Amino acid sequence: MSDELLIRHCAPTLAGMKTGSLFTYAPAPEEDLRAEICRLNRMLTGKGLRVLPLHAGKARVMIYVYRPGKLREDFSTAEIRQMLEQQGYQAAMPDQCVTRLMRRLREQEDFPHEIGLFLGYPPEDVAGFMEHRTCGCKCVGCWKVYGDVQKAEALFARYKRCTSSYLRAYHSGRGLEQLAV
């Protein structure tokens, strides 16, 4: 997995603007993905980041890059805690929540839409999607917006600028470890 790929999909998380990022990756047959994830974690753990293979399919792996401290902070809010507990999570233990999410991805046919809470999406948008699916959203960007459109669009623009800036810096010679805040 190239550092550029991680930057392309996770720049706002690397910059500390976002709780987590998620992307799918198709490893080459000869690639040792476990060793690559260990390398990334050795590099990024000191920056408050963690890289996990959240779910493995036949040809693709869902990679979750997140900030455990920010996840703990997010999960301490009453609204998010209540939403997670309704889905069977113990919000007071974010590490166990990630483990439960991994299990749900593996065992359920339906995608666990509460995953948006693990990515730092606004709880009203996650709840809106869980309730209405694709109907009734006000706009679409990094996620489907059911709440504050102006705030979401401003965030989408910030995330896009961050990603562009990080990619420019990477192509100018700054490494992943330098870019992770």
BAFI-3210 file (N, C-alpha, C; in Angstrom, 3 decimals, decimal comma, padded with zeros to 6 digits):
// residues 181
n [1|2|3|4|5|6|7|8|9|10|11|12|13|14|15|16|17|18|19|20|21|22|23|24|25|26|27|28|29|30|31|32|33|34|35|36|37|38|39|40|41|42|43|44|45|46|47|48|49|50|51|52|53|54|55|56|57|58|59|60|61|62|63|64|65|66|67|68|69|70|71|72|73|74|75|76|77|78|79|80|81|82|83|84|85|86|87|88|89|90|91|92|93|94|95|96|97|98|99|100|101|102|103|104|105|106|107|108|109|110|111|112|113|114|115|116|117|118|119|120|121|122|123|124|125|126|127|128|129|130|131|132|133|134|135|136|137|138|139|140|141|142|143|144|145|146|147|148|149|150|151|152|153|154|155|156|157|158|159|160|161|162|163|164|165|166|167|168|169|170|171|172|173|174|175|176|177|178|179|180|181]
n.u [000,865|000,680|002,112|001,085|-001,498|-002,714|-002,588|-004,177|-006,727|-007,045|-006,237|-007,607|-007,937|-005,308|-004,411|-005,656|-008,179|-010,397|-012,097|-011,868|-011,070|-012,025|-011,353|-011,324|-009,093|-007,198|-005,030|-001,931|-001,229|001,248|001,775|002,440|000,165|-000,316|002,244|002,645|000,633|001,529|003,933|002,906|001,492|003,607|004,859|002,863|001,536|002,689|001,835|-000,720|-002,443|-004,083|-004,027|-006,137|-007,097|-010,248|-012,190|-012,095|-012,655|-013,188|-011,384|-010,726|-009,798|-011,077|-009,874|-009,288|-008,453|-007,730|-008,153|-007,684|-007,953|-009,590|-011,830|-012,635|-013,303|-015,435|-017,262|-017,978|-019,992|-023,417|-025,463|-024,242|-023,339|-025,812|-026,902|-025,052|-025,308|-027,905|-027,478|-026,150|-023,543|-020,893|-020,408|-018,666|-016,322|-014,364|-012,412|-013,407|-015,739|-014,828|-013,910|-016,359|-017,656|-016,083|-016,755|-019,498|-019,400|-018,323|-020,202|-022,823|-025,266|-026,314|-024,935|-023,369|-024,621|-024,048|-021,416|-020,649|-020,431|-018,004|-016,357|-016,535|-018,720|-021,504|-023,838|-026,602|-026,770|-025,940|-027,952|-030,136|-029,554|-029,642|-032,312|-033,725|-032,333|-031,458|-033,379|-034,650|-032,342|-030,482|-028,250|-025,292|-022,068|-019,090|-020,530|-024,041|-026,191|-028,411|-028,920|-027,478|-026,797|-025,128|-022,989|-022,017|-021,280|-019,252|-017,400|-016,906|-015,599|-013,338|-012,126|-011,530|-009,710|-007,684|-006,875|-005,907|-003,815|-002,185|-001,504|-000,061|002,097|003,185|004,001|005,931|007,949|007,618|007,225|004,931|005,043|005,916|003,766|001,611|-000,094]
n.v [-001,170|002,095|005,098|007,378|006,614|006,294|008,949|010,194|009,164|009,658|012,155|014,333|013,030|012,384|014,957|015,687|016,741|015,190|012,367|009,711|007,728|005,809|003,330|001,194|-001,375|-003,127|-005,506|-006,467|-009,776|-010,725|-009,059|-008,365|-007,652|-007,517|-006,975|-004,500|-002,949|-003,079|-001,650|000,901|001,463|001,512|003,804|005,759|005,606|007,074|009,567|009,623|008,075|005,245|002,295|-000,024|-003,194|-003,377|-005,018|-007,892|-008,839|-010,952|-010,002|-007,503|-005,236|-003,537|-000,641|001,053|004,089|005,877|008,116|007,191|008,698|010,842|009,425|008,371|010,776|011,649|009,570|010,067|011,896|012,494|012,064|010,515|008,363|007,257|006,514|004,551|002,663|001,815|000,242|-001,852|-001,433|-000,711|002,252|003,523|002,206|002,562|001,031|-001,565|-001,087|-000,720|-003,290|-004,662|-003,471|-004,506|-007,211|-007,059|-006,242|-008,519|-010,520|-009,713|-009,295|-006,864|-003,613|-002,011|000,913|002,691|003,089|005,555|007,108|006,325|007,547|010,180|011,570|013,838|013,192|013,579|013,275|010,653|009,329|010,162|008,879|006,211|005,984|006,856|005,978|006,486|008,325|011,614|013,057|016,107|017,013|015,692|014,691|013,981|012,360|011,541|014,198|015,138|016,970|019,947|021,651|023,775|023,747|021,161|021,315|023,214|021,750|019,651|021,092|021,979|019,497|018,682|020,700|020,201|017,592|018,104|019,863|018,211|016,217|017,752|018,520|016,012|015,194|017,050|016,143|015,715|013,313|010,695|010,392|012,932|014,438|013,583|014,789]
n.w [000,000|-000,933|000,421|-000,682|-001,446|001,051|001,946|000,002|000,602|003,309|004,269|005,784|008,252|008,905|009,252|011,548|011,506|011,344|012,709|011,701|008,774|005,938|003,572|000,669|-000,300|-002,661|-002,262|-003,800|-005,041|-004,058|-001,977|001,418|003,440|006,175|007,240|006,081|007,288|009,912|009,609|008,967|011,339|013,202|012,327|012,621|015,107|017,203|016,509|017,254|015,737|014,221|012,257|010,788|009,447|008,711|007,590|005,600|002,328|-000,540|-002,540|-001,722|000,916|003,678|004,907|007,880|009,150|011,944|014,786|017,910|020,319|019,568|018,774|021,235|022,498|020,811|021,293|023,852|023,962|024,712|022,759|020,727|022,235|023,061|020,550|019,743|021,801|021,369|019,212|020,276|021,166|023,521|024,409|026,150|025,928|023,543|022,060|022,227|020,887|018,270|017,767|017,928|015,745|013,666|013,896|013,315|010,633|009,520|010,119|009,466|006,881|006,069|005,782|008,499|009,311|011,315|011,214|010,314|012,613|013,594|011,898|012,330|011,377|011,486|014,093|013,594|010,868|010,495|011,905|010,347|007,915|008,732|009,344|007,020|004,794|001,538|000,930|001,191|001,876|002,151|000,842|-000,825|-000,117|001,269|002,838|003,213|003,782|006,258|008,104|009,009|006,269|005,352|007,181|006,725|003,980|004,174|005,660|003,835|001,834|003,256|003,788|001,198|000,380|002,231|001,492|-001,116|-000,510|001,095|-000,756|-002,624|-000,979|-000,421|-003,002|-003,320|-001,804|000,945|003,481|004,566|007,359|008,127|007,331|008,869|011,606]
ca.u [000,000|001,539|001,832|000,243|-002,879|-003,186|-002,773|-005,317|-007,986|-007,102|-005,583|-008,225|-007,660|-003,882|-004,252|-006,323|-009,461|-011,462|-011,881|-011,420|-011,273|-012,229|-011,251|-011,064|-007,794|-006,988|-003,588|-001,352|-001,106|002,509|001,912|002,208|-000,635|-000,108|003,519|002,448|-000,153|002,454|004,835|002,152|001,216|004,864|005,124|001,792|000,998|003,201|001,102|-002,099|-003,216|-004,052|-004,454|-006,676|-007,888|-011,551|-012,922|-011,478|-013,507|-012,437|-010,281|-010,494|-009,749|-011,533|-008,852|-009,782|-007,404|-008,461|-007,516|-008,369|-008,294|-010,741|-012,962|-013,038|-013,963|-016,724|-018,159|-018,364|-021,168|-024,640|-026,195|-023,528|-023,370|-027,141|-027,033|-024,234|-025,877|-029,086|-026,981|-025,474|-022,155|-020,615|-019,729|-017,616|-015,113|-014,217|-011,658|-014,343|-016,690|-014,181|-013,939|-017,750|-017,907|-015,421|-017,571|-020,745|-019,070|-018,053|-021,323|-024,104|-025,426|-026,506|-023,809|-023,712|-024,544|-023,487|-019,997|-020,428|-020,016|-016,591|-015,636|-016,694|-019,850|-022,462|-024,808|-027,917|-026,686|-025,894|-029,321|-030,972|-029,307|-030,119|-033,771|-034,308|-031,431|-031,111|-034,500|-034,755|-031,123|-030,484|-027,119|-024,367|-020,650|-018,378|-021,627|-025,362|-026,497|-029,823|-028,971|-026,978|-026,171|-024,031|-021,862|-021,477|-020,595|-018,005|-016,483|-016,506|-014,617|-012,104|-011,512|-010,990|-008,506|-006,676|-006,361|-005,102|-002,605|-001,350|-000,954|000,996|003,256|003,767|004,685|007,084|009,006|007,323|006,756|003,719|005,313|005,974|002,439|000,702|000,029]
ca.v [000,000|003,264|006,224|008,305|006,131|006,637|010,402|010,501|008,774|009,909|013,414|015,047|012,304|012,590|016,354|015,892|017,421|014,203|011,222|008,522|007,586|004,429|003,103|-000,197|-001,566|-004,446|-005,788|-007,337|-011,144|-010,940|-008,064|-008,788|-006,553|-007,450|-006,288|-003,105|-002,286|-002,930|-000,532|002,151|001,700|001,928|005,173|006,713|005,505|008,209|010,761|009,460|007,431|003,787|001,736|-001,369|-003,827|-003,498|-006,159|-008,442|-009,571|-011,873|-009,346|-006,165|-005,070|-002,235|-000,094|002,102|004,914|006,709|008,682|006,635|009,752|011,585|008,506|008,365|012,066|011,614|008,601|010,536|012,766|011,761|011,678|009,412|007,231|006,666|005,854|003,336|001,688|001,252|-000,749|-002,907|-001,082|-000,119|003,473|003,910|001,448|002,697|-000,072|-002,677|-000,697|-001,014|-004,750|-005,044|-003,058|-005,494|-008,417|-006,789|-006,246|-009,898|-011,428|-009,223|-009,032|-005,420|-002,781|-001,297|002,331|003,463|003,275|006,996|007,654|005,979|008,397|011,572|012,215|014,383|012,172|013,768|012,739|009,197|008,926|010,382|007,818|004,944|006,002|007,116|005,495|007,524|009,262|012,790|013,777|017,476|017,103|014,570|015,032|012,845|011,557|012,102|015,196|015,249|018,064|021,273|021,607|024,753|023,248|019,994|021,749|023,859|020,657|018,970|021,966|021,906|018,186|018,677|021,540|019,472|016,500|018,708|020,391|017,083|015,568|018,645|018,411|014,683|015,205|017,953|015,480|015,450|011,946|010,443|010,661|014,386|015,018|013,226|015,751]
ca.w [000,000|-001,024|001,319|-001,431|-001,352|002,391|001,969|-000,870|001,232|004,754|004,636|006,907|009,494|009,170|009,670|012,830|011,286|011,251|013,595|010,988|007,338|005,537|002,130|000,320|-000,927|-003,259|-002,206|-004,829|-004,500|-003,346|-000,915|002,798|003,982|007,630|007,467|005,681|008,332|011,048|009,272|009,105|012,753|013,851|011,900|012,933|016,463|017,981|016,086|017,700|014,675|014,161|010,975|010,988|008,389|009,363|007,032|004,391|001,396|-001,395|-003,243|-001,169|002,367|004,131|005,802|008,778|009,742|012,899|015,962|019,081|021,272|019,031|018,831|022,649|022,719|020,109|021,923|025,188|023,869|025,045|021,558|020,070|023,165|022,978|019,248|019,740|022,732|020,712|018,248|021,015|021,491|024,830|023,965|027,098|025,585|022,082|021,451|022,093|019,832|016,980|017,643|017,629|014,367|012,807|013,954|012,591|009,207|009,140|010,347|008,971|005,458|005,941|006,204|009,728|008,966|012,423|010,926|010,183|013,915|013,739|010,950|012,740|010,713|012,450|014,500|012,963|009,508|010,628|012,277|009,167|006,942|009,293|009,315|005,701|003,743|000,565|000,757|002,042|002,232|001,638|-000,098|-000,754|-000,244|001,867|003,383|002,922|004,810|006,641|009,069|008,661|004,945|005,254|007,973|006,025|002,760|004,593|006,011|002,597|001,172|004,065|003,562|-000,167|000,399|003,005|000,662|-002,191|000,113|001,509|-001,949|-003,143|-000,081|-000,631|-004,299|-003,185|-001,053|002,369|003,680|005,344|008,777|008,287|007,089|009,962|012,710]
c.u [000,908|001,131|000,913|-001,231|-003,483|-003,457|-004,012|-006,657|-008,145|-006,520|-006,273|-008,016|-006,196|-003,625|-004,914|-007,662|-010,643|-011,101|-011,304|-011,729|-011,330|-012,074|-011,017|-009,773|-007,703|-005,491|-003,145|-001,153|000,162|002,694|001,598|001,495|-000,438|001,183|003,389|001,663|000,689|003,411|004,120|001,856|002,464|005,152|004,114|001,262|001,447|002,519|-000,371|-003,015|-003,088|-004,616|-004,895|-007,291|-009,242|-012,315|-012,237|-012,510|-012,643|-011,207|-009,913|-010,515|-010,213|-010,534|-009,451|-008,578|-008,118|-007,584|-008,259|-008,778|-009,512|-011,990|-013,513|-013,808|-015,350|-017,724|-018,564|-019,580|-022,430|-025,362|-025,552|-023,556|-024,717|-027,334|-026,265|-024,844|-027,148|-028,700|-026,173|-024,013|-022,069|-019,751|-018,607|-016,290|-014,913|-013,441|-012,555|-015,399|-016,109|-014,189|-015,341|-018,102|-017,294|-016,250|-018,873|-020,510|-018,900|-019,323|-022,644|-024,112|-025,562|-025,275|-024,198|-023,528|-024,089|-021,991|-019,661|-019,988|-018,535|-015,715|-015,755|-017,806|-020,803|-023,529|-026,175|-027,918|-026,640|-027,293|-030,260|-030,793|-029,832|-031,643|-034,337|-033,529|-031,135|-032,218|-034,376|-033,466|-031,124|-029,336|-026,207|-022,958|-019,870|-019,367|-022,930|-025,770|-028,007|-030,016|-028,521|-026,168|-024,981|-022,795|-021,193|-020,710|-019,282|-016,967|-015,997|-015,419|-013,285|-011,372|-010,868|-009,706|-007,363|-006,047|-005,477|-003,772|-001,647|-000,735|000,150|002,263|003,955|004,566|005,886|008,172|008,734|006,735|005,514|003,925|005,390|004,597|001,439|000,966|-000,098]
c.v [001,229|004,331|007,222|007,897|006,490|008,138|010,785|010,232|009,255|011,253|014,153|014,350|012,473|013,990|016,648|016,597|016,478|012,998|010,027|008,585|006,110|004,338|001,629|-000,263|-002,996|-004,744|-006,691|-008,720|-011,368|-009,983|-008,666|-007,637|-006,403|-006,696|-004,804|-002,338|-002,110|-001,766|000,801|002,469|002,106|003,404|006,158|006,671|006,668|009,523|010,667|008,815|005,914|003,350|000,296|-001,911|-004,159|-004,729|-006,602|-009,215|-010,484|-011,209|-007,992|-006,197|-003,655|-001,750|001,084|002,795|005,883|007,193|008,162|007,695|010,547|010,703|008,448|009,645|012,092|010,740|009,013|011,460|011,923|011,241|010,476|008,169|006,499|005,906|004,536|002,262|001,058|000,170|-001,859|-002,659|-000,588|001,107|003,917|003,210|001,457|001,569|-001,283|-002,374|-001,005|-002,523|-005,233|-004,657|-004,059|-006,783|-008,236|-006,799|-007,675|-010,753|-010,995|-009,080|-007,537|-004,683|-002,021|000,219|003,223|003,700|004,759|007,645|007,389|006,854|009,880|012,302|012,760|013,342|012,339|013,236|011,212|008,680|009,082|009,295|006,477|004,858|006,045|006,521|006,640|008,554|010,446|013,481|015,134|017,731|015,909|015,109|013,822|011,875|012,208|012,986|015,281|016,432|019,372|021,239|022,561|024,273|022,065|020,415|022,450|022,797|019,924|019,781|021,942|020,594|018,117|019,516|020,840|018,374|017,044|019,204|019,263|016,376|016,424|018,516|017,068|014,644|016,161|017,355|015,243|014,064|011,859|010,790|012,153|015,013|014,708|014,144|015,005]
c.w [000,000|-000,005|000,627|-001,362|000,004|002,495|001,161|-000,171|002,676|005,190|005,789|008,261|009,874|009,714|011,016|012,725|011,431|012,127|012,855|009,513|007,014|004,026|001,883|-000,479|-001,449|-003,247|-003,358|-004,218|-003,671|-002,154|000,456|003,502|005,486|007,955|007,131|006,744|009,587|010,823|009,480|010,562|013,516|013,552|012,507|014,365|017,332|017,638|016,493|016,681|014,752|012,810|011,219|009,703|009,016|008,887|005,746|003,585|000,563|-002,017|-002,640|000,355|002,682|005,196|006,575|009,396|010,672|014,041|017,192|020,108|020,841|019,053|020,261|022,983|022,068|020,855|023,333|025,146|024,039|023,793|020,867|020,953|023,072|021,653|019,215|020,633|022,163|019,701|018,937|021,336|022,931|024,569|024,900|026,802|024,066|021,408|021,245|021,039|018,451|016,735|017,289|016,185|013,388|012,745|013,168|011,075|008,691|009,149|009,718|007,468|005,214|006,457|007,468|009,543|010,109|012,230|010,751|011,480|014,164|012,831|011,304|012,023|011,778|012,803|013,850|011,531|009,528|010,960|011,087|008,140|007,446|009,189|007,890|004,534|002,773|000,373|001,702|002,425|001,525|000,664|000,131|-000,983|000,225|002,511|002,960|004,097|005,013|007,586|008,453|007,358|004,863|006,000|007,258|004,770|003,081|004,970|004,767|001,888|001,921|003,818|002,180|-000,245|001,132|002,158|-000,457|-001,647|000,512|000,303|-002,579|-002,297|-000,271|-001,936|-004,297|-002,295|000,428|002,500|004,548|006,814|009,059|008,167|008,200|011,147|014,030]
res [m|s|d|e|l|l|i|r|h|c|a|p|t|l|a|g|m|k|t|g|s|l|f|t|y|a|p|a|p|e|e|d|l|r|a|e|i|c|r|l|n|r|m|l|t|g|k|g|l|r|v|l|p|l|h|a|g|k|a|r|v|m|i|y|v|y|r|p|g|k|l|r|e|d|f|s|t|a|e|i|r|q|m|l|e|q|q|g|y|q|a|a|m|p|d|q|c|v|t|r|l|m|r|r|l|r|e|q|e|d|f|p|h|e|i|g|l|f|l|g|y|p|p|e|d|v|a|g|f|m|e|h|r|t|c|g|c|k|c|v|g|c|w|k|v|y|g|d|v|q|k|a|e|a|l|f|a|r|y|k|r|c|t|s|s|y|l|r|a|y|h|s|g|r|g|l|e|q|l|a|v]
***
